[in-house]
Structure formats: structure tokens, C-alpha cells
Amino acid sequence: MRRHELSDLAWKLVEPHTLGRPGTGGGTGRDNRLFVNAVLYRVRTGISWRDLP
């Protein structure tokens, strides 16, 4: 696990709240954990969105 990523336990708590609803507008996302980790990395470091690794 990298420094700014969610632990498995934290992801287990967050995951049910990240699932899209089939049949509604928008995508459901292929890898929601990757997106949540990117948001947390951005918030913790203050990096701009275009500079995300």
C-alpha cells in the first residue's frame, strides 16, 4: 500500500457508497478505488488535477 492510498479496511467501509446505479445516467466506473485514491491524493497534497500521476 502506498502512502496516500486507502487501506483495505478503509476501502471496505467506503466501497458500498461508491457504486453507481445501473439504469441511471452516467457510468458506474471500472475502478472506483483508483478514483477515490486519486481524490484523496489530490486533497492531501494540493496538487492540481492535471498533474495527477
Contacts in CASP RR format, 6 or more apart in sequence:
PFRMAT RR
TARGET T0000
AUTHOR 0000-0000-0000
METHOD contacts of the structure
MODEL  1
MRRHELSDLAWKLVEPHTLGRPGTGGGTGRDNRLFVNAVLYRVRTGISWR
DLP
1 7 0 8 1.000
1 8 0 8 1.000
4 37 0 8 1.000
4 40 0 8 1.000
4 41 0 8 1.000
4 44 0 8 1.000
4 45 0 8 1.000
5 37 0 8 1.000
5 40 0 8 1.000
5 41 0 8 1.000
6 14 0 8 1.000
6 33 0 8 1.000
6 36 0 8 1.000
6 37 0 8 1.000
6 40 0 8 1.000
11 33 0 8 1.000
11 36 0 8 1.000
14 36 0 8 1.000
15 32 0 8 1.000
15 33 0 8 1.000
18 32 0 8 1.000
18 33 0 8 1.000
18 35 0 8 1.000
18 36 0 8 1.000
19 28 0 8 1.000
19 32 0 8 1.000
20 27 0 8 1.000
20 28 0 8 1.000
20 29 0 8 1.000
21 28 0 8 1.000
22 28 0 8 1.000
29 35 0 8 1.000
38 52 0 8 1.000
41 47 0 8 1.000
41 52 0 8 1.000
42 48 0 8 1.000
42 49 0 8 1.000
42 52 0 8 1.000
END
